Amino acid sequence: MIQLPDAYIRQMKEQLGGEAEAFLDSYGERRTQGLRIRPDKITPDSLSELTKRFGLTPVPWCETGYYYDEASKPGKHPYHAAGLYYIQEPSAMSAAALLAPRPGDVVLDLAAAPGGKSTQIAGMLQGQGLLISNEIHPARAKILSENIERMGITNAVVTQMAPDPLAERFPQFFDKIMVDAPCSGEGMFRKDPDAVSEWSPEHVRMCASRQWDILQAAVTMLKPGGLLAYSTCTFNKAENEDNVAELLRRYPAFELLRTERIWPHRSAGEGHFVALLRKGGDAALGAASLAAAKATPARGAKTAGKRASHRPEEEAMRLFAAFAAEALPGFELPPGEAVLFGGQLYWLPHAAGCPFNPGYLNGLKVHRPGLHLAEVKKGRIEPSHALALALPRGAARQTLDFAADSPEVDRFLRGETIDADPTASGWALVAADGFALGWAKQSGGQAKNHLPKGLRRLGSSA
């Protein structure tokens, strides 16, 4: 049984009354495990296979969410590397489900790492519209970017910004905003013992104050008529109901549409709070949001600036088009435009009716300005891992497809060379049961592994 702080026990007894004992007893139970499937790749047949393999049962508040048998270890299966699902605590799936973004929406996930809610939002957007996933902490922003890549998301930009400067760049810009605020983590106690040791009434007050600051930035960035989901994985009123009440008091244009609470003694989940609010009014986008983006990049920031000439992007896209004509016949990029970050070629997404363009990236710290297409080298390109995972099934001219439990898949995921047809040459996707894992380049009966080193499994299959 977890040793809970006395002050926390008193807090919950005051808050829950007669239910407090059942709630506190839930800390002695095993925590729940969940995953969300990637809806654009999971067919009924593959879902049936996943259900049998991992013991899946539906999560009631998320149509793509499932509980899994902990012993099945889906995080170690090749399907995880292929981005077929995202492992996520089931309660946390409730926030994006309540926000309910639709294809074509322009959405901000303001505190997005590690990426659970962003990848869920992206699944709902179905590749249409625009998602900006933001995380202020550099290491967590890197993890966020990696999860966006693994899930094959084509219409997301990953930024690393504090909320206030982001609000200056994007006033009244977004149709929907997710604020999954950093919190005291009371719903993490069964998962993370450090969350218990860090908890105190003072920490709760500090979190509530920080959340309020983040919420005010979100208010600035939301369009009139837009929806804001505010969520935490904590139970106290100060970080949840009180912050929502303060927002409604300070900003009378907002109305509360719905709140949801998942309690671990009532439902199979660690616990979550979500409030859905609508911003009223009929004002047009603020003039600042439609003006040209600030021209001076922030010091040290990666930007999409230096665009006096389009020749570098045009040459890079010429090389990419030649590669695609050979390796990806019939493949078409979604609406967007090319952006070069150093030698890296990205495809910046466009959303219908949205003014977002490369100028908006000037001065922002950007980890991923859209879909990473390729690395540009002298007179040639190397396709990116992100592109491999974003491709629709059957897009590649050459695919080396193996059973998920085959030694070839194990060798590929360890970064080793695998055997190929001696007559074959050029780029090929390596796949597990038809689901892409990454690129290999064939020559002389072997396929040289191009899986990024940071994604390779440790050890050798030999």
JORAFEN-V167400 format. One record per backbone hydrogen bond with DSSP energy under -0.5 kcal/mol. NH is the residue of the N-H (numbers start at 1). CO is the residue of the C=O. If there is no record, write none. Layout:
# JORAFEN-V167400
<<NH & CO> <NH & CO>>
This chain:
# JORAFEN-V167400
<<4 & 2> <9 & 5> <10 & 6> <11 & 7> <12 & 8> <13 & 9> <14 & 10> <15 & 11> <16 & 12> <17 & 13> <19 & 16> <20 & 17> <23 & 19> <24 & 20> <25 & 21> <26 & 22> <26 & 23> <27 & 24> <28 & 25> <29 & 26> <35 & 66> <36 & 86> <37 & 64> <38 & 84> <39 & 37> <41 & 38> <42 & 38> <43 & 41> <47 & 43> <48 & 44> <49 & 45> <50 & 46> <51 & 47> <52 & 48> <53 & 49> <54 & 50> <55 & 51> <56 & 51> <57 & 67> <59 & 65> <60 & 58> <62 & 59> <65 & 62> <66 & 35> <67 & 57> <68 & 33> <69 & 54> <72 & 69> <73 & 70> <76 & 73> <77 & 74> <80 & 77> <81 & 77> <82 & 78> <83 & 80> <84 & 79> <86 & 36> <88 & 34> <88 & 86> <92 & 89> <93 & 89> <93 & 90> <94 & 91> <95 & 92> <96 & 92> <97 & 93> <98 & 94> <99 & 95> <100 & 96> <104 & 128> <105 & 102> <107 & 105> <107 & 130> <108 & 176> <109 & 132> <110 & 108> <110 & 178> <112 & 109> <112 & 134> <115 & 112> <119 & 115> <120 & 116> <121 & 117> <122 & 118> <123 & 119> <124 & 120> <125 & 121> <126 & 122> <127 & 122> <128 & 125> <130 & 105> <131 & 155> <132 & 107> <133 & 131> <133 & 157> <134 & 109> <134 & 132> <135 & 159> <141 & 137> <142 & 138> <143 & 139> <144 & 140> <145 & 141> <146 & 142> <147 & 143> <148 & 144> <149 & 145> <150 & 146> <151 & 147> <152 & 149> <153 & 148> <157 & 131> <158 & 368> <159 & 133> <159 & 157> <160 & 365> <166 & 162> <167 & 163> <168 & 164> <169 & 165> <170 & 166> <172 & 220> <173 & 170> <173 & 221> <174 & 221> <175 & 106> <176 & 106> <177 & 227> <178 & 108> <179 & 177> <179 & 229> <180 & 178> <181 & 179> <181 & 231> <187 & 233> <188 & 185> <189 & 186> <191 & 188> <192 & 188> <195 & 192> <196 & 192> <196 & 193> <197 & 193> <198 & 194> <199 & 195> <199 & 196> <204 & 200> <205 & 201> <206 & 202> <207 & 203> <208 & 204> <209 & 205> <210 & 206> <211 & 207> <212 & 208> <213 & 209> <214 & 210> <215 & 211> <216 & 212> <217 & 213> <218 & 214> <219 & 215> <220 & 216> <221 & 217> <222 & 218> <223 & 174> <225 & 279> <226 & 223> <227 & 175> <228 & 277> <229 & 177> <230 & 228> <230 & 275> <231 & 179> <231 & 229> <232 & 273> <240 & 236> <240 & 237> <242 & 237> <243 & 237> <244 & 240> <245 & 241> <246 & 242> <247 & 243> <248 & 244> <249 & 245> <250 & 246> <251 & 247> <252 & 250> <254 & 251> <255 & 278> <257 & 255> <257 & 276> <258 & 276> <260 & 274> <262 & 272> <263 & 261> <266 & 263> <267 & 263> <269 & 267> <272 & 262> <273 & 232> <274 & 260> <275 & 230> <276 & 258> <277 & 228> <277 & 275> <278 & 255> <279 & 226> <280 & 253> <280 & 278> <289 & 286> <290 & 286> <290 & 287> <291 & 287> <297 & 295> <301 & 298> <314 & 310> <315 & 311> <316 & 312> <317 & 313> <318 & 314> <319 & 315> <320 & 316> <321 & 317> <322 & 318> <323 & 319> <324 & 320> <325 & 321> <326 & 322> <327 & 323> <328 & 324> <331 & 328> <337 & 348> <339 & 346> <341 & 339> <341 & 344> <342 & 340> <344 & 341> <345 & 374> <346 & 339> <346 & 344> <347 & 371> <348 & 337> <348 & 346> <350 & 335> <354 & 351> <360 & 357> <361 & 358> <362 & 359> <364 & 361> <366 & 302> <366 & 364> <367 & 158> <368 & 158> <370 & 156> <370 & 368> <371 & 154> <371 & 347> <373 & 345> <373 & 371> <374 & 345> <375 & 382> <376 & 343> <376 & 374> <377 & 375> <377 & 380> <379 & 377> <380 & 377> <382 & 375> <384 & 373> <388 & 384> <389 & 385> <390 & 386> <391 & 387> <395 & 392> <397 & 327> <400 & 429> <401 & 399> <402 & 431> <406 & 403> <410 & 406> <411 & 407> <412 & 408> <413 & 409> <414 & 410> <415 & 412> <416 & 411> <418 & 447> <420 & 445> <424 & 421> <426 & 442> <428 & 440> <429 & 398> <430 & 438> <431 & 400> <432 & 435> <433 & 402> <433 & 431> <435 & 432> <436 & 434> <437 & 430> <438 & 430> <440 & 428> <441 & 448> <442 & 426> <442 & 440> <443 & 446> <445 & 421> <446 & 443> <447 & 418> <448 & 441> <448 & 446> <450 & 439> <455 & 452> <456 & 453> <457 & 413>>
